[in-house]
Amino acid sequence: MKNKLKVLRAMHNMTQDNLAHAVKVTRQTINAIENEKYDPSLELAFKISKLFNVKIEDIFNYDLKL
Amino acid sequence: MSKKEQIYTVIRLVISFLIAAVMGFALVTRNLTGAVIILFAGLFIFVFIKRRYKDIVITDERTRKISEKSIAGAFWIYIVCIVLANISVIFLGPLDLEIIDRITPAVHYITYTFFFLIFLYEALKYYYMNKM
């Protein structure tokens, strides 16, 4: 899943460690999400969107082909 | 990994190693009471350390998913190994080799554990199907 997490994190001047601590996951998880190796759960996606005060779809972009 | 996380990881590893070594020794010397005491003491120490370092996130949804995938992988590898072991015993049995006589009971025991594992899997699957 494509995402703008790295950009948003940079805009808020946060490190992976800071973000991980804020949403209570490991730094490795944030790194995996940024590198599109891991898709976060809905709960984690909501936590991140709430933290950055943006909509989920503004961070995560899932190309669903129906 | 922060300094605090590194310290926590090292403490956990050292304590796990010590508990395993002491428990192993207690079991080898057939001191079952000692082994149980050490096990509970170890659990108590882990709880104590966990409380002291409670702000450190060690497990999260990704690590749980990794764990689930690893368990599923290990389960299927175990099944394939048991099937291969049984096939070997069936096909090599008529050759009347000494080694086959020695490994056959072990293969049978492992096969019984396989059936027990399948039973547990199905029971838990049924439980979670109704729960989730």
N, CA and C atoms of all chains as a GROMACS GRO file, in nm:
protein
  594
    1MET      N    1   0.084  -0.119   0.000
    1MET     CA    2   0.000   0.000   0.000
    1MET      C    3   0.089   0.126   0.000
    2LYS      N    4   0.062   0.215  -0.096
    2LYS     CA    5   0.142   0.338  -0.102
    2LYS      C    6   0.098   0.433   0.010
    3ASN      N    7   0.194   0.509   0.060
    3ASN     CA    8   0.160   0.604   0.167
    3ASN      C    9   0.253   0.724   0.169
    4LYS      N   10   0.206   0.826   0.239
    4LYS     CA   11   0.285   0.949   0.248
    4LYS      C   12   0.336   0.970   0.390
    5LEU      N   13   0.357   0.862   0.459
    5LEU     CA   14   0.396   0.870   0.600
    5LEU      C   15   0.530   0.941   0.619
    6LYS      N   16   0.624   0.910   0.533
    6LYS     CA   17   0.758   0.969   0.544
    6LYS      C   18   0.750   1.122   0.526
    7VAL      N   19   0.668   1.163   0.429
    7VAL     CA   20   0.653   1.306   0.400
    7VAL      C   21   0.588   1.375   0.519
    8LEU      N   22   0.479   1.316   0.567
    8LEU     CA   23   0.407   1.376   0.681
    8LEU      C   24   0.495   1.384   0.805
    9ARG      N   25   0.572   1.280   0.825
    9ARG     CA   26   0.663   1.274   0.940
    9ARG      C   27   0.767   1.386   0.930
   10ALA      N   28   0.819   1.404   0.809
   10ALA     CA   29   0.918   1.509   0.788
   10ALA      C   30   0.856   1.647   0.809
   11MET      N   31   0.731   1.662   0.761
   11MET     CA   32   0.661   1.790   0.777
   11MET      C   33   0.642   1.826   0.924
   12HIS      N   34   0.619   1.723   1.005
   12HIS     CA   35   0.599   1.746   1.149
   12HIS      C   36   0.730   1.734   1.228
   13ASN      N   37   0.838   1.722   1.155
   13ASN     CA   38   0.971   1.716   1.217
   13ASN      C   39   0.981   1.603   1.321
   14MET      N   40   0.932   1.488   1.282
   14MET     CA   41   0.934   1.373   1.374
   14MET      C   42   1.028   1.266   1.322
   15THR      N   43   1.091   1.197   1.415
   15THR     CA   44   1.173   1.082   1.376
   15THR      C   45   1.083   0.958   1.377
   16GLN      N   46   1.134   0.849   1.321
   16GLN     CA   47   1.057   0.723   1.324
   16GLN      C   48   1.033   0.682   1.469
   17ASP      N   49   1.132   0.706   1.551
   17ASP     CA   50   1.122   0.671   1.693
   17ASP      C   51   1.012   0.751   1.762
   18ASN      N   52   1.006   0.882   1.733
   18ASN     CA   53   0.903   0.970   1.792
   18ASN      C   54   0.764   0.920   1.753
   19LEU      N   55   0.748   0.893   1.623
   19LEU     CA   56   0.617   0.850   1.572
   19LEU      C   57   0.579   0.715   1.633
   20ALA      N   58   0.676   0.624   1.637
   20ALA     CA   59   0.651   0.491   1.694
   20ALA      C   60   0.604   0.503   1.838
   21HIS      N   61   0.670   0.590   1.912
   21HIS     CA   62   0.636   0.610   2.053
   21HIS      C   63   0.496   0.670   2.065
   22ALA      N   64   0.463   0.761   1.975
   22ALA     CA   65   0.333   0.829   1.981
   22ALA      C   66   0.217   0.734   1.953
   23VAL      N   67   0.237   0.640   1.862
   23VAL     CA   68   0.127   0.548   1.827
   23VAL      C   69   0.145   0.409   1.890
   24LYS      N   70   0.246   0.398   1.978
   24LYS     CA   71   0.270   0.276   2.056
   24LYS      C   72   0.297   0.151   1.970
   25VAL      N   73   0.387   0.168   1.874
   25VAL     CA   74   0.436   0.052   1.799
   25VAL      C   75   0.588   0.060   1.800
   26THR      N   76   0.653  -0.039   1.740
   26THR     CA   77   0.798  -0.036   1.736
   26THR      C   78   0.844   0.051   1.619
   27ARG      N   79   0.969   0.098   1.628
   27ARG     CA   80   1.024   0.180   1.520
   27ARG      C   81   1.031   0.099   1.391
   28GLN      N   82   1.056  -0.030   1.406
   28GLN     CA   83   1.065  -0.118   1.288
   28GLN      C   84   0.933  -0.123   1.212
   29THR      N   85   0.822  -0.114   1.286
   29THR     CA   86   0.690  -0.115   1.221
   29THR      C   87   0.671   0.011   1.137
   30ILE      N   88   0.711   0.126   1.192
   30ILE     CA   89   0.701   0.251   1.116
   30ILE      C   90   0.787   0.243   0.990
   31ASN      N   91   0.906   0.189   1.008
   31ASN     CA   92   0.998   0.174   0.895
   31ASN      C   93   0.938   0.081   0.788
   32ALA      N   94   0.877  -0.028   0.832
   32ALA     CA   95   0.817  -0.123   0.738
   32ALA      C   96   0.699  -0.060   0.663
   33ILE      N   97   0.621   0.022   0.734
   33ILE     CA   98   0.507   0.090   0.668
   33ILE      C   99   0.560   0.188   0.563
   34GLU      N  100   0.660   0.265   0.602
   34GLU     CA  101   0.716   0.365   0.508
   34GLU      C  102   0.775   0.300   0.384
   35ASN      N  103   0.833   0.183   0.402
   35ASN     CA  104   0.893   0.114   0.288
   35ASN      C  105   0.795   0.020   0.217
   36GLU      N  106   0.666   0.033   0.253
   36GLU     CA  107   0.556  -0.044   0.192
   36GLU      C  108   0.576  -0.195   0.202
   37LYS      N  109   0.637  -0.235   0.313
   37LYS     CA  110   0.654  -0.379   0.336
   37LYS      C  111   0.544  -0.432   0.427
   38TYR      N  112   0.477  -0.342   0.495
   38TYR     CA  113   0.372  -0.382   0.589
   38TYR      C  114   0.254  -0.285   0.581
   39ASP      N  115   0.133  -0.342   0.571
   39ASP     CA  116   0.012  -0.260   0.571
   39ASP      C  117  -0.041  -0.250   0.714
   40PRO      N  118  -0.057  -0.128   0.764
   40PRO     CA  119  -0.102  -0.116   0.904
   40PRO      C  120  -0.247  -0.160   0.921
   41SER      N  121  -0.283  -0.194   1.044
   41SER     CA  122  -0.422  -0.228   1.073
   41SER      C  123  -0.504  -0.100   1.066
   42LEU      N  124  -0.636  -0.117   1.063
   42LEU     CA  125  -0.725  -0.001   1.058
   42LEU      C  126  -0.704   0.086   1.181
   43GLU      N  127  -0.685   0.019   1.295
   43GLU     CA  128  -0.665   0.092   1.421
   43GLU      C  129  -0.539   0.180   1.416
   44LEU      N  130  -0.431   0.121   1.366
   44LEU     CA  131  -0.306   0.197   1.359
   44LEU      C  132  -0.317   0.310   1.255
   45ALA      N  133  -0.385   0.281   1.146
   45ALA     CA  134  -0.405   0.385   1.042
   45ALA      C  135  -0.483   0.503   1.101
   46PHE      N  136  -0.586   0.472   1.179
   46PHE     CA  137  -0.665   0.578   1.244
   46PHE      C  138  -0.579   0.657   1.342
   47LYS      N  139  -0.497   0.585   1.420
   47LYS     CA  140  -0.410   0.653   1.517
   47LYS      C  141  -0.316   0.751   1.447
   48ILE      N  142  -0.258   0.705   1.336
   48ILE     CA  143  -0.163   0.790   1.263
   48ILE      C  144  -0.236   0.911   1.203
   49SER      N  145  -0.354   0.885   1.145
   49SER     CA  146  -0.428   0.996   1.083
   49SER      C  147  -0.471   1.098   1.188
   50LYS      N  148  -0.508   1.048   1.305
   50LYS     CA  149  -0.549   1.139   1.413
   50LYS      C  150  -0.430   1.220   1.463
   51LEU      N  151  -0.317   1.154   1.471
   51LEU     CA  152  -0.196   1.223   1.518
   51LEU      C  153  -0.157   1.338   1.424
   52PHE      N  154  -0.165   1.312   1.293
   52PHE     CA  155  -0.127   1.416   1.196
   52PHE      C  156  -0.246   1.504   1.157
   53ASN      N  157  -0.362   1.471   1.212
   53ASN     CA  158  -0.485   1.549   1.187
   53ASN      C  159  -0.520   1.556   1.037
   54VAL      N  160  -0.512   1.443   0.971
   54VAL     CA  161  -0.551   1.433   0.830
   54VAL      C  162  -0.638   1.308   0.813
   55LYS      N  163  -0.703   1.298   0.697
   55LYS     CA  164  -0.786   1.180   0.672
   55LYS      C  165  -0.697   1.060   0.638
   56ILE      N  166  -0.750   0.943   0.664
   56ILE     CA  167  -0.672   0.821   0.636
   56ILE      C  168  -0.632   0.815   0.489
   57GLU      N  169  -0.728   0.848   0.401
   57GLU     CA  170  -0.700   0.840   0.257
   57GLU      C  171  -0.598   0.945   0.210
   58ASP      N  172  -0.572   1.044   0.296
   58ASP     CA  173  -0.468   1.142   0.262
   58ASP      C  174  -0.329   1.087   0.293
   59ILE      N  175  -0.324   0.982   0.373
   59ILE     CA  176  -0.194   0.920   0.406
   59ILE      C  177  -0.175   0.792   0.326
   60PHE      N  178  -0.277   0.708   0.333
   60PHE     CA  179  -0.267   0.577   0.269
   60PHE      C  180  -0.347   0.572   0.140
   61ASN      N  181  -0.287   0.514   0.038
   61ASN     CA  182  -0.351   0.509  -0.093
   61ASN      C  183  -0.351   0.364  -0.142
   62TYR      N  184  -0.468   0.302  -0.128
   62TYR     CA  185  -0.478   0.162  -0.173
   62TYR      C  186  -0.546   0.158  -0.310
   63ASP      N  187  -0.472   0.110  -0.409
   63ASP     CA  188  -0.523   0.104  -0.546
   63ASP      C  189  -0.613  -0.017  -0.562
   64LEU      N  190  -0.740   0.001  -0.528
   64LEU     CA  191  -0.833  -0.111  -0.536
   64LEU      C  192  -0.892  -0.119  -0.676
   65LYS      N  193  -0.867  -0.231  -0.744
   65LYS     CA  194  -0.921  -0.248  -0.880
   65LYS      C  195  -1.041  -0.341  -0.874
   66LEU      N  196  -1.160  -0.285  -0.900
   66LEU     CA  197  -1.281  -0.367  -0.896
   66LEU      C  198  -1.328  -0.402  -1.036
   67MET      N  199   1.752   0.136   1.781
   67MET     CA  200   1.713   0.091   1.916
   67MET      C  201   1.775   0.185   2.020
   68SER      N  202   1.692   0.237   2.111
   68SER     CA  203   1.744   0.329   2.211
   68SER      C  204   1.826   0.254   2.316
   69LYS      N  205   1.900   0.332   2.396
   69LYS     CA  206   1.985   0.273   2.500
   69LYS      C  207   1.900   0.189   2.598
   70LYS      N  208   1.783   0.244   2.633
   70LYS     CA  209   1.695   0.176   2.729
   70LYS      C  210   1.645   0.043   2.672
   71GLU      N  211   1.611   0.046   2.542
   71GLU     CA  212   1.564  -0.078   2.476
   71GLU      C  213   1.675  -0.182   2.472
   72GLN      N  214   1.798  -0.134   2.445
   72GLN     CA  215   1.913  -0.226   2.440
   72GLN      C  216   1.935  -0.292   2.576
   73ILE      N  217   1.929  -0.209   2.682
   73ILE     CA  218   1.949  -0.263   2.818
   73ILE      C  219   1.841  -0.366   2.849
   74TYR      N  220   1.715  -0.331   2.814
   74TYR     CA  221   1.602  -0.420   2.840
   74TYR      C  222   1.620  -0.553   2.766
   75THR      N  223   1.661  -0.545   2.640
   75THR     CA  224   1.681  -0.667   2.560
   75THR      C  225   1.791  -0.754   2.620
   76VAL      N  226   1.902  -0.690   2.660
   76VAL     CA  227   2.014  -0.766   2.717
   76VAL      C  228   1.971  -0.832   2.849
   77ILE      N  229   1.900  -0.757   2.934
   77ILE     CA  230   1.854  -0.813   3.063
   77ILE      C  231   1.765  -0.934   3.038
   78ARG      N  232   1.671  -0.921   2.945
   78ARG     CA  233   1.580  -1.032   2.912
   78ARG      C  234   1.657  -1.155   2.865
   79LEU      N  235   1.755  -1.133   2.776
   79LEU     CA  236   1.834  -1.245   2.723
   79LEU      C  237   1.912  -1.314   2.834
   80VAL      N  238   1.978  -1.234   2.918
   80VAL     CA  239   2.061  -1.290   3.026
   80VAL      C  240   1.973  -1.370   3.123
   81ILE      N  241   1.860  -1.311   3.162
   81ILE     CA  242   1.771  -1.381   3.257
   81ILE      C  243   1.715  -1.509   3.194
   82SER      N  244   1.674  -1.501   3.066
   82SER     CA  245   1.622  -1.622   2.997
   82SER      C  246   1.727  -1.732   2.997
   83PHE      N  247   1.852  -1.692   2.965
   83PHE     CA  248   1.960  -1.790   2.959
   83PHE      C  249   1.984  -1.853   3.096
   84LEU      N  250   1.988  -1.768   3.200
   84LEU     CA  251   2.013  -1.818   3.335
   84LEU      C  252   1.901  -1.913   3.380
   85ILE      N  253   1.776  -1.872   3.355
   85ILE     CA  254   1.662  -1.956   3.396
   85ILE      C  255   1.666  -2.090   3.323
   86ALA      N  256   1.693  -2.085   3.190
   86ALA     CA  257   1.698  -2.209   3.111
   86ALA      C  258   1.809  -2.300   3.163
   87ALA      N  259   1.926  -2.242   3.192
   87ALA     CA  260   2.040  -2.323   3.239
   87ALA      C  261   2.010  -2.386   3.375
   88VAL      N  262   1.959  -2.305   3.468
   88VAL     CA  263   1.931  -2.356   3.603
   88VAL      C  264   1.816  -2.457   3.599
   89MET      N  265   1.714  -2.429   3.516
   89MET     CA  266   1.602  -2.524   3.505
   89MET      C  267   1.647  -2.656   3.444
   90GLY      N  268   1.732  -2.645   3.342
   90GLY     CA  269   1.787  -2.764   3.277
   90GLY      C  270   1.863  -2.849   3.378
   91PHE      N  271   1.945  -2.782   3.459
   91PHE     CA  272   2.022  -2.853   3.561
   91PHE      C  273   1.929  -2.920   3.663
   92ALA      N  274   1.825  -2.846   3.703
   92ALA     CA  275   1.729  -2.901   3.801
   92ALA      C  276   1.657  -3.023   3.743
   93LEU      N  277   1.624  -3.018   3.615
   93LEU     CA  278   1.554  -3.131   3.551
   93LEU      C  279   1.647  -3.251   3.536
   94VAL      N  280   1.773  -3.225   3.498
   94VAL     CA  281   1.870  -3.334   3.480
   94VAL      C  282   1.896  -3.404   3.614
   95THR      N  283   1.904  -3.325   3.720
   95THR     CA  284   1.927  -3.384   3.853
   95THR      C  285   1.795  -3.431   3.918
   96ARG      N  286   1.689  -3.429   3.840
   96ARG     CA  287   1.554  -3.476   3.880
   96ARG      C  288   1.501  -3.402   4.004
   97ASN      N  289   1.534  -3.277   4.012
   97ASN     CA  290   1.484  -3.194   4.121
   97ASN      C  291   1.366  -3.113   4.067
   98LEU      N  292   1.250  -3.179   4.056
   98LEU     CA  293   1.133  -3.116   3.994
   98LEU      C  294   1.080  -2.998   4.074
   99THR      N  295   1.086  -3.010   4.208
   99THR     CA  296   1.040  -2.898   4.292
   99THR      C  297   1.124  -2.774   4.264
  100GLY      N  298   1.255  -2.797   4.257
  100GLY     CA  299   1.347  -2.687   4.228
  100GLY      C  300   1.317  -2.624   4.093
  101ALA      N  301   1.289  -2.710   3.992
  101ALA     CA  302   1.260  -2.661   3.858
  101ALA      C  303   1.135  -2.572   3.858
  102VAL      N  304   1.031  -2.618   3.930
  102VAL     CA  305   0.906  -2.540   3.937
  102VAL      C  306   0.930  -2.407   4.007
  103ILE      N  307   1.008  -2.411   4.118
  103ILE     CA  308   1.039  -2.287   4.192
  103ILE      C  309   1.114  -2.189   4.101
  104ILE      N  310   1.212  -2.242   4.028
  104ILE     CA  311   1.292  -2.156   3.939
  104ILE      C  312   1.204  -2.096   3.829
  105LEU      N  313   1.112  -2.180   3.777
  105LEU     CA  314   1.022  -2.133   3.671
  105LEU      C  315   0.938  -2.015   3.720
  106PHE      N  316   0.879  -2.030   3.838
  106PHE     CA  317   0.794  -1.922   3.892
  106PHE      C  318   0.877  -1.800   3.930
  107ALA      N  319   0.998  -1.826   3.983
  107ALA     CA  320   1.086  -1.713   4.016
  107ALA      C  321   1.121  -1.636   3.889
  108GLY      N  322   1.148  -1.711   3.782
  108GLY     CA  323   1.179  -1.649   3.652
  108GLY      C  324   1.063  -1.565   3.601
  109LEU      N  325   0.942  -1.620   3.612
  109LEU     CA  326   0.823  -1.547   3.566
  109LEU      C  327   0.805  -1.419   3.648
  110PHE      N  328   0.830  -1.431   3.778
  110PHE     CA  329   0.818  -1.314   3.867
  110PHE      C  330   0.917  -1.205   3.826
  111ILE      N  331   1.042  -1.248   3.799
  111ILE     CA  332   1.145  -1.150   3.758
  111ILE      C  333   1.103  -1.082   3.626
  112PHE      N  334   1.049  -1.162   3.532
  112PHE     CA  335   1.006  -1.105   3.404
  112PHE      C  336   0.897  -1.001   3.423
  113VAL      N  337   0.800  -1.033   3.509
  113VAL     CA  338   0.691  -0.938   3.536
  113VAL      C  339   0.747  -0.810   3.597
  114PHE      N  340   0.842  -0.826   3.691
  114PHE     CA  341   0.905  -0.712   3.758
  114PHE      C  342   0.977  -0.622   3.656
  115ILE      N  343   1.054  -0.685   3.568
  115ILE     CA  344   1.130  -0.608   3.468
  115ILE      C  345   1.034  -0.540   3.370
  116LYS      N  346   0.930  -0.612   3.330
  116LYS     CA  347   0.832  -0.558   3.235
  116LYS      C  348   0.768  -0.432   3.293
  117ARG      N  349   0.738  -0.434   3.423
  117ARG     CA  350   0.677  -0.316   3.488
  117ARG      C  351   0.774  -0.199   3.490
  118ARG      N  352   0.901  -0.231   3.514
  118ARG     CA  353   1.002  -0.127   3.522
  118ARG      C  354   1.025  -0.060   3.386
  119TYR      N  355   1.013  -0.141   3.280
  119TYR     CA  356   1.037  -0.088   3.145
  119TYR      C  357   0.906  -0.087   3.065
  120LYS      N  358   0.795  -0.053   3.130
  120LYS     CA  359   0.664  -0.067   3.064
  120LYS      C  360   0.644   0.030   2.946
  121ASP      N  361   0.723   0.140   2.943
  121ASP     CA  362   0.707   0.235   2.833
  121ASP      C  363   0.773   0.187   2.704
  122ILE      N  364   0.848   0.076   2.712
  122ILE     CA  365   0.912   0.025   2.590
  122ILE      C  366   0.816  -0.069   2.518
  123VAL      N  367   0.795  -0.042   2.388
  123VAL     CA  368   0.706  -0.128   2.308
  123VAL      C  369   0.791  -0.237   2.244
  124ILE      N  370   0.768  -0.358   2.286
  124ILE     CA  371   0.843  -0.471   2.232
  124ILE      C  372   0.760  -0.544   2.128
  125THR      N  373   0.631  -0.563   2.160
  125THR     CA  374   0.543  -0.631   2.064
  125THR      C  375   0.436  -0.534   2.017
  126ASP      N  376   0.402  -0.546   1.892
  126ASP     CA  377   0.293  -0.467   1.835
  126ASP      C  378   0.223  -0.552   1.731
  127GLU      N  379   0.134  -0.492   1.654
  127GLU     CA  380   0.056  -0.571   1.559
  127GLU      C  381   0.143  -0.639   1.453
  128ARG      N  382   0.254  -0.573   1.415
  128ARG     CA  383   0.341  -0.633   1.313
  128ARG      C  384   0.414  -0.755   1.369
  129THR      N  385   0.466  -0.744   1.492
  129THR     CA  386   0.536  -0.857   1.551
  129THR      C  387   0.439  -0.975   1.574
  130ARG      N  388   0.313  -0.940   1.608
  130ARG     CA  389   0.213  -1.046   1.628
  130ARG      C  390   0.183  -1.116   1.495
  131LYS      N  391   0.177  -1.037   1.387
  131LYS     CA  392   0.151  -1.095   1.254
  131LYS      C  393   0.269  -1.184   1.212
  132ILE      N  394   0.390  -1.135   1.240
  132ILE     CA  395   0.511  -1.214   1.209
  132ILE      C  396   0.506  -1.346   1.285
  133SER      N  397   0.467  -1.335   1.413
  133SER     CA  398   0.459  -1.455   1.497
  133SER      C  399   0.356  -1.554   1.441
  134GLU      N  400   0.238  -1.501   1.401
  134GLU     CA  401   0.133  -1.587   1.343
  134GLU      C  402   0.184  -1.659   1.218
  135LYS      N  403   0.251  -1.583   1.131
  135LYS     CA  404   0.303  -1.643   1.007
  135LYS      C  405   0.410  -1.747   1.037
  136SER      N  406   0.495  -1.718   1.135
  136SER     CA  407   0.600  -1.813   1.171
  136SER      C  408   0.541  -1.942   1.226
  137ILE      N  409   0.439  -1.927   1.311
  137ILE     CA  410   0.374  -2.045   1.370
  137ILE      C  411   0.309  -2.128   1.260
  138ALA      N  412   0.239  -2.060   1.167
  138ALA     CA  413   0.174  -2.131   1.057
  138ALA      C  414   0.278  -2.203   0.971
  139GLY      N  415   0.390  -2.136   0.945
  139GLY     CA  416   0.497  -2.196   0.865
  139GLY      C  417   0.556  -2.318   0.935
  140ALA      N  418   0.583  -2.302   1.065
  140ALA     CA  419   0.641  -2.412   1.143
  140ALA      C  420   0.544  -2.531   1.146
  141PHE      N  421   0.414  -2.502   1.159
  141PHE     CA  422   0.311  -2.606   1.162
  141PHE      C  423   0.313  -2.689   1.033
  142TRP      N  424   0.316  -2.619   0.918
  142TRP     CA  425   0.313  -2.692   0.791
  142TRP      C  426   0.443  -2.768   0.764
  143ILE      N  427   0.556  -2.710   0.805
  143ILE     CA  428   0.685  -2.779   0.789
  143ILE      C  429   0.686  -2.906   0.874
  144TYR      N  430   0.631  -2.895   0.995
  144TYR     CA  431   0.622  -3.010   1.086
  144TYR      C  432   0.537  -3.121   1.022
  145ILE      N  433   0.424  -3.081   0.963
  145ILE     CA  434   0.336  -3.179   0.898
  145ILE      C  435   0.409  -3.248   0.783
  146VAL      N  436   0.477  -3.170   0.698
  146VAL     CA  437   0.549  -3.228   0.583
  146VAL      C  438   0.656  -3.325   0.632
  147CYS      N  439   0.728  -3.286   0.737
  147CYS     CA  440   0.834  -3.374   0.792
  147CYS      C  441   0.776  -3.506   0.841
  148ILE      N  442   0.660  -3.498   0.907
  148ILE     CA  443   0.598  -3.621   0.959
  148ILE      C  444   0.552  -3.710   0.845
  149VAL      N  445   0.494  -3.649   0.742
  149VAL     CA  446   0.448  -3.727   0.626
  149VAL      C  447   0.568  -3.795   0.560
  150LEU      N  448   0.678  -3.720   0.543
  150LEU     CA  449   0.799  -3.777   0.481
  150LEU      C  450   0.857  -3.889   0.566
  151ALA      N  451   0.855  -3.870   0.699
  151ALA     CA  452   0.908  -3.974   0.790
  151ALA      C  453   0.825  -4.101   0.779
  152ASN      N  454   0.692  -4.086   0.772
  152ASN     CA  455   0.604  -4.203   0.760
  152ASN      C  456   0.622  -4.273   0.626
  153ILE      N  457   0.636  -4.193   0.520
  153ILE     CA  458   0.658  -4.253   0.387
  153ILE      C  459   0.789  -4.332   0.387
  154SER      N  460   0.892  -4.275   0.450
  154SER     CA  461   1.022  -4.343   0.456
  154SER      C  462   1.009  -4.477   0.530
  155VAL      N  463   0.938  -4.474   0.642
  155VAL     CA  464   0.921  -4.597   0.721
  155VAL      C  465   0.843  -4.701   0.641
  156ILE      N  466   0.738  -4.657   0.570
  156ILE     CA  467   0.655  -4.751   0.492
  156ILE      C  468   0.736  -4.814   0.379
  157PHE      N  469   0.812  -4.730   0.306
  157PHE     CA  470   0.884  -4.782   0.189
  157PHE      C  471   1.014  -4.855   0.224
  158LEU      N  472   1.078  -4.811   0.334
  158LEU     CA  473   1.204  -4.876   0.372
  158LEU      C  474   1.181  -4.994   0.467
  159GLY      N  475   1.058  -5.005   0.518
  159GLY     CA  476   1.024  -5.114   0.611
  159GLY      C  477   1.058  -5.252   0.558
  160PRO      N  478   1.015  -5.285   0.434
  160PRO     CA  479   1.042  -5.420   0.380
  160PRO      C  480   1.190  -5.452   0.366
  161LEU      N  481   1.278  -5.351   0.368
  161LEU     CA  482   1.421  -5.377   0.351
  161LEU      C  483   1.484  -5.440   0.477
  162ASP      N  484   1.408  -5.438   0.586
  162ASP     CA  485   1.452  -5.502   0.710
  162ASP      C  486   1.586  -5.448   0.762
  163LEU      N  487   1.598  -5.316   0.759
  163LEU     CA  488   1.720  -5.254   0.810
  163LEU      C  489   1.705  -5.230   0.960
  164GLU      N  490   1.818  -5.237   1.031
  164GLU     CA  491   1.813  -5.221   1.177
  164GLU      C  492   1.769  -5.079   1.216
  165ILE      N  493   1.817  -4.983   1.137
  165ILE     CA  494   1.786  -4.842   1.167
  165ILE      C  495   1.635  -4.816   1.160
  166ILE      N  496   1.567  -4.886   1.067
  166ILE     CA  497   1.422  -4.865   1.051
  166ILE      C  498   1.349  -4.913   1.177
  167ASP      N  499   1.392  -5.028   1.230
  167ASP     CA  500   1.331  -5.080   1.354
  167ASP      C  501   1.348  -4.982   1.469
  168ARG      N  502   1.465  -4.911   1.466
  168ARG     CA  503   1.492  -4.818   1.576
  168ARG      C  504   1.413  -4.688   1.563
  169ILE      N  505   1.393  -4.642   1.441
  169ILE     CA  506   1.325  -4.512   1.426
  169ILE      C  507   1.173  -4.524   1.416
  170THR      N  508   1.122  -4.645   1.385
  170THR     CA  509   0.978  -4.660   1.368
  170THR      C  510   0.897  -4.615   1.491
  171PRO      N  511   0.933  -4.657   1.613
  171PRO     CA  512   0.854  -4.610   1.729
  171PRO      C  513   0.855  -4.458   1.741
  172ALA      N  514   0.971  -4.398   1.715
  172ALA     CA  515   0.982  -4.251   1.725
  172ALA      C  516   0.889  -4.185   1.624
  173VAL      N  517   0.887  -4.240   1.502
  173VAL     CA  518   0.800  -4.184   1.397
  173VAL      C  519   0.654  -4.197   1.438
  174HIS      N  520   0.620  -4.311   1.499
  174HIS     CA  521   0.481  -4.332   1.544
  174HIS      C  522   0.442  -4.231   1.652
  175TYR      N  523   0.534  -4.209   1.746
  175TYR     CA  524   0.505  -4.112   1.853
  175TYR      C  525   0.485  -3.972   1.796
  176ILE      N  526   0.572  -3.937   1.701
  176ILE     CA  527   0.561  -3.802   1.641
  176ILE      C  528   0.429  -3.792   1.564
  177THR      N  529   0.390  -3.902   1.501
  177THR     CA  530   0.263  -3.901   1.426
  177THR      C  531   0.145  -3.881   1.522
  178TYR      N  532   0.153  -3.943   1.641
  178TYR     CA  533   0.045  -3.922   1.739
  178TYR      C  534   0.037  -3.775   1.779
  179THR      N  535   0.155  -3.712   1.798
  179THR     CA  536   0.154  -3.569   1.835
  179THR      C  537   0.096  -3.486   1.721
  180PHE      N  538   0.117  -3.532   1.599
  180PHE     CA  539   0.062  -3.464   1.482
  180PHE      C  540  -0.091  -3.464   1.488
  181PHE      N  541  -0.148  -3.581   1.520
  181PHE     CA  542  -0.294  -3.589   1.529
  181PHE      C  543  -0.347  -3.502   1.644
  182PHE      N  544  -0.271  -3.498   1.753
  182PHE     CA  545  -0.310  -3.414   1.866
  182PHE      C  546  -0.305  -3.266   1.826
  183LEU      N  547  -0.203  -3.232   1.749
  183LEU     CA  548  -0.187  -3.094   1.702
  183LEU      C  549  -0.302  -3.055   1.610
  184ILE      N  550  -0.340  -3.147   1.520
  184ILE     CA  551  -0.451  -3.120   1.428
  184ILE      C  552  -0.580  -3.100   1.508
  185PHE      N  553  -0.598  -3.186   1.611
  185PHE     CA  554  -0.717  -3.175   1.696
  185PHE      C  555  -0.721  -3.038   1.764
  186LEU      N  556  -0.605  -2.997   1.820
  186LEU     CA  557  -0.598  -2.866   1.887
  186LEU      C  558  -0.627  -2.753   1.788
  187TYR      N  559  -0.571  -2.766   1.669
  187TYR     CA  560  -0.590  -2.664   1.565
  187TYR      C  561  -0.738  -2.649   1.532
  188GLU      N  562  -0.804  -2.763   1.509
  188GLU     CA  563  -0.946  -2.759   1.471
  188GLU      C  564  -1.031  -2.706   1.586
  189ALA      N  565  -0.997  -2.746   1.709
  189ALA     CA  566  -1.074  -2.700   1.826
  189ALA      C  567  -1.061  -2.549   1.842
  190LEU      N  568  -0.938  -2.498   1.831
  190LEU     CA  569  -0.916  -2.354   1.845
  190LEU      C  570  -0.980  -2.276   1.729
  191LYS      N  571  -0.975  -2.337   1.610
  191LYS     CA  572  -1.036  -2.273   1.492
  191LYS      C  573  -1.187  -2.258   1.514
  192TYR      N  574  -1.248  -2.365   1.566
  192TYR     CA  575  -1.392  -2.363   1.593
  192TYR      C  576  -1.424  -2.255   1.697
  193TYR      N  577  -1.339  -2.248   1.801
  193TYR     CA  578  -1.358  -2.150   1.908
  193TYR      C  579  -1.352  -2.007   1.854
  194TYR      N  580  -1.247  -1.979   1.775
  194TYR     CA  581  -1.231  -1.842   1.724
  194TYR      C  582  -1.333  -1.809   1.615
  195MET      N  583  -1.379  -1.910   1.541
  195MET     CA  584  -1.483  -1.888   1.439
  195MET      C  585  -1.611  -1.838   1.505
  196ASN      N  586  -1.640  -1.892   1.625
  196ASN     CA  587  -1.760  -1.850   1.696
  196ASN      C  588  -1.739  -1.717   1.769
  197LYS      N  589  -1.613  -1.693   1.807
  197LYS     CA  590  -1.584  -1.574   1.886
  197LYS      C  591  -1.566  -1.448   1.800
  198MET      N  592  -1.509  -1.463   1.683
  198MET     CA  593  -1.478  -1.344   1.602
  198MET      C  594  -1.578  -1.325   1.486
   0.00000   0.00000   0.00000
